[in-house]
Amino acid sequence: MTELLALLGLFLLAAGYWQVRRQSEFARRWLEHYCRRQQFQLLSVYRYRYTWKRGRLLAQFKFEFSHDGLQRDEGSLWLGGLKVLDVSLPVLREPPSPML
């Protein structure tokens, strides 16, 4: 009986790890597509945290991007499973004008 419970626990651990990797790969692909559409350069993506909201486990990813090739900005992406719930970007700064 204990072997069965250990095997079940191992299976649940492997399934959880597989789901986390699947979600991370989905976030990276989605952000690559999003940044390409916005004409940004995606620099990095990382999982920031999990949180419970309204009975659902949500994952927040942070990503770094550049809109002009010089400055580095950070945005966040919220996922519920494999569904994008929100993307937030900072107000983008413009480089100083050489005319001023």
N, C-alpha and C positions, 0 to 999 in steps of 0.2 A: 504494500500500500504506500509506503514512504517513497519507493522508487517511482511509483506512478505520479505522486504529487511533485517530486523533484523533476520529473520529465515534463509535467504540465507547466511548472514554474519556468523551466528552461525554454519551453516553447513560447510562453507569454513574453518572456524577456526578449527573445529573438524577434518576435512579431512587433514588439514595441520599438526595438532598434530599427527594424526594417521600415516602419512607418515614419520614424524621425528622419531617416536618410531620404526616404521618398519625398517628404515635405521639404527638406533642404534643397534637393535637386530641383523640385518644382519652383521654389522661390528663386533660385539662381536663374533658371531658364526664363521665368516670367520677368524678372528684373532686367535681364539682358535684352529681351524684346522691348520692354518699356523704355529703357534708356536709349535704344536704337531709334525708337519713334520720336523721343524728345530731343534727339541729337546730343545726348550726354555720353560720356565715357564712363562705364562702370568699372570701378577700381577694386572693390571688395564687398563681400556679403558675409554676414555672420548672424547666428541665432543669438538674440539678446536675452529673451526670457519667455516664460509661459505664464499665463494668468487665466483664472476662471471668471467668466462673465456670462450671466444668465444660463448657468448650467452647461456651458461649453468650454472646452479647453482651447484657448487661443494662443498662437505663437507669434511673437514679435521678432522680426528680423531687422537689423540695421544694415545699411549699405552706404558705401562711400562712392561718390561720383564726382566728375569734373565736367563743368559745362563750357569751359573755355580752354582747357588744357593746362591752366596754371593754378587755379584755386581748387581746393578740395572741400566738398560739402558732404553732409551726412543726412540721409533720409531714413524713414522707417516704413516697414511693410507689415501689416497685420494679416495673418492667415487663420482661418477656421477650417481645419482639415486641409483640403486642397482648393479652397475657395478664397480668393482675395477679398478682404473686407475693407481695407483702407490703405492708402499710400499717402504719406505726408512728406513734403519737401520743405526746406527752409526757403526764406526769401533769398533769391539769388543776387549776389553782389556783382556789380559791373566793375571791371578794372578802371582805374582812373584814365580819363581822356588825355591823350598827349597834347591836345589843343589848349588845355587849361594851364 
